[in-house]
Amino acid sequence: MTAQAAPGRVRVTKLHNEHREAFEKFLSELDRRTTYDYTHFGYKIASPAAAASGVFKEVAAGKVVGYILLDKERIVGFGHLDLFPEKEKRHVVKLGIVLHQRYQGKGIGKKLLDAMTIDAAEMGIEKIWLATYADNRRARELYRSRGFIVEGVFRKEEKVRCRYRDIVSMALFLGKGK
């Protein structure tokens, strides 16, 4: 099955309880390479139900704002803004995005990232921070195309299957924080 989604055909919405079953299905369909580059749930999602449950608990607790990218009624992407509880860091959120492997490279990640950035600005956030792998060229190009800058590189930060991976810290400054 080949995904034909065009940026205009997909829509972004916030993650709600009625999306639970579709979200579990989305997580269960992510391939090994995708979970290797998006390690929010670990390098492998052993239990999509448990991973989804954790996300919904964080959303319900107000620790995370979750977003989904829908192609008709199918979830094809997930994004999250993680809120910091510390008073000194309430102006910052940590961003994460993962797209279903069949939908990567089609321009729809921009739509999800743009919606999350607008929402963060409306929340009064001044800095969106993220970490991505140096070898994840597509992700770095997406973030750079939307104004994110490199803040630093953590060399040999992770070692997976006997291979080191560098992590790139990137940020986008909004409003007062520019």
Buried (B, 14 or more C-beta within 10 A) or exposed (E): EEBEBEEEEBEBEEBEEEBBEBBBEBBEBBEEEBBBBBBBBEEEBEEBBEBBBBBBEBBEEEEBBBBBBBBEEBBBBBBBBBBBEEEEEBBBBBBBBBBBBBBBEBEBBEBBBEBBBEBBBEBEBBBBBBBBBBEBEEBBEBBEEBBBEEEEEEEEBEEEEEEEBEBBBBBBBBEEEE
